[in-house]
């Protein structure tokens, strides 16, 4: 299986039949140039803009930006492992135990996503 593209904005825009100018209008922008920058990954959208793309294309942000999501998830999992090691080395109290449960839940969830 090949790695996903960082962004599928162009695919979803084309599938919907919208022009870049029309999507820009829906985003509240005057020019399709902004959409072009997002599509060619020259610029990353703000959270507000990413959520607007989700609303426009009726597709979850993590699906619109599948490759980027995969990279962010991988990096976050790596940091979660480091934090788990630090917490395991610390004095175990109620709050530390709660953090470890949350990290284990996150790791299990991420592992499930990785095997789909």
N, C-alpha and C positions, 0 to 999 in steps of 0.2 A: 504494500500500500504506500503510495507516495505521500509526502508531507503536504498538509493543506497550505493553501496560499495564505498570506498574512491577512488579506481582505478579499471579500467577495462582493464588494459594493457594486462594481461595474456589472457583474453577472446579474445581480438582483435588479439593478436599474434597467438593464437591457430586457430582462425577463418581464418587467412591469410595463415596458414601453415608454418610460419617461425619458426625456432629454436631460442633459446635465443642467440646463437652465431651469427646467421645470422642477427638478429636485432642489436646486438652489433656492427657488422661490418658496418651496415648502419648508426649507430650512430657515427662511427669513433673510436670505442673501440675495444681492442684486445680480450676481454673475455665476454662471456655470463653472467658471475657472476654479472656484473654491472646491466644487465637487470633483473636478478633474484632479486637483491636488490630493484629495482623499483617495480617489480611485487608483492613482499611480503611486500611492504611498509616499508622496513628497511631504505630506503633512498628516498628523494624527488628529482626529476630531476630539473635541472636548467631550466630557461625559454627557452634557446636554445634547450635543450634536449626535453622538452615538445613539442616545435614546430616541432622538428624532428619527434617525435611520431605522431603528427598530420599529417605531410606529408607522413610518411610511411603507416599509417593506413587509411589515407584520412577521418579522423574523427575529429571533433572539440575537442580541449583540454578540454573544459568544459564537454564534453561527455565522454572522456577517463578518466577523473578524476571527475566524477559526484558527489561523496560523498564529496570530498575535496572542489569542487566548491560550493556545497550547504552550507557547513560550513563557507567558506570564505564570501559568499554572506550574510548569516545570521548575521555574526559578523559585516560586513560592514554596513548593514542596521541599526543595533543597534547603531553603532557610528554615522551614518547619523542622526538618531533621536536626539541624544544628541547634535550634532552640530546645528541642526535645532532649538532646544530649546535655545541654546546659542545665535544664530543669531536673533531669535525672541525677545530676551531680550535686544539686542543691539539697538543702534540708527539705524533706517532704512534709508539707503541712496541707491543710484543707484547700487552700487557694492553689498551691502548686499542683495538687492532685487534680483539681478541676481543669487547670490549664492542660495537663497531660491528657486528660480524657478528650478535651476539645481538639488537641493536636492529633490524637489517634483517630478520632472521627474524621477529621479533615483528610488525613493520609489515606484512610480506607476509602473515602468517597473519591478522592483523586485517583486512587488505584483502580477503582471500578470504572471511572471514565476512560482511563488509559487503555483498558481492555475491550472497549466497545468498538 
